[in-house]
Amino acid sequence: MWNDYLTALVLLPDQQNRTLSIALAYARTNTASITHDVAAIVFAVTPMLLLYAVLKDRITTGMAAGAVKG
């Protein structure tokens, strides 16, 4: 499930199995600087933006094909 914080927090207590949202939450509580928070968020979002930039035509085509019934 997308963005399910509580389930991931309870079911994945091991540090190696943390999801991205859990890792960012831990990084935020363990750092005192907002610069570290911004850097962590940019580091987390960049791969998703690059992937979208490469596959945007296929994503748009798939969304349009799925929107037509019949």
C-alpha positions as CSV (number, residue, x, y, z in Angstrom):
1,M,0.0,0.0,0.0
2,W,1.3,3.5,-0.9
3,N,2.3,5.6,2.1
4,D,1.2,3.2,4.8
5,Y,3.3,4.4,7.6
6,L,1.9,2.6,10.6
7,T,1.8,-0.9,9.0
8,A,5.4,-0.6,7.8
9,L,6.5,0.7,11.2
10,V,5.0,-2.2,13.1
11,L,5.8,-5.1,10.6
12,L,9.3,-4.0,9.6
13,P,11.1,-3.2,12.8
14,D,14.5,-4.2,11.3
15,Q,16.7,-1.3,10.1
16,Q,17.5,-3.0,6.9
17,N,13.9,-3.5,5.9
18,R,12.6,0.1,6.5
19,T,10.5,1.7,3.8
20,L,11.4,5.2,2.5
21,S,8.8,7.0,4.6
22,I,10.0,5.3,7.8
23,A,13.7,6.0,6.9
24,L,12.9,9.7,6.4
25,A,11.0,9.9,9.6
26,Y,14.0,8.4,11.5
27,A,16.4,10.7,9.7
28,R,14.3,13.7,10.7
29,T,14.2,12.8,14.4
30,N,17.9,12.1,14.6
31,T,19.2,15.3,12.9
32,A,19.2,18.8,14.2
33,S,19.5,20.6,10.9
34,I,16.8,21.3,8.4
35,T,19.5,21.0,5.7
36,H,19.8,17.3,6.4
37,D,16.0,17.0,6.1
38,V,15.9,18.7,2.8
39,A,18.9,16.7,1.5
40,A,17.2,13.4,2.5
41,I,14.0,14.4,0.8
42,V,15.7,15.4,-2.4
43,F,17.7,12.2,-2.4
44,A,14.5,10.2,-1.9
45,V,12.5,12.0,-4.6
46,T,15.1,12.2,-7.3
47,P,15.0,8.6,-8.5
48,M,11.2,8.8,-8.8
49,L,11.4,12.0,-10.9
50,L,14.1,10.6,-13.2
51,L,12.0,7.4,-13.7
52,Y,9.0,9.5,-14.6
53,A,11.0,11.6,-17.0
54,V,12.1,8.5,-18.8
55,L,8.8,6.8,-18.9
56,K,6.3,9.7,-19.1
57,D,5.1,8.8,-22.6
58,R,4.3,5.2,-21.5
59,I,2.6,6.3,-18.3
60,T,0.4,8.7,-20.2
61,T,-0.5,6.1,-22.9
62,G,-1.3,3.6,-20.2
63,M,-3.5,6.0,-18.3
64,A,-5.3,7.0,-21.4
65,A,-5.8,3.3,-22.5
66,G,-7.2,2.4,-19.0
67,A,-9.6,5.3,-19.0
68,V,-11.6,4.1,-22.0
69,K,-14.2,1.5,-21.2
70,G,-15.0,-1.2,-23.7
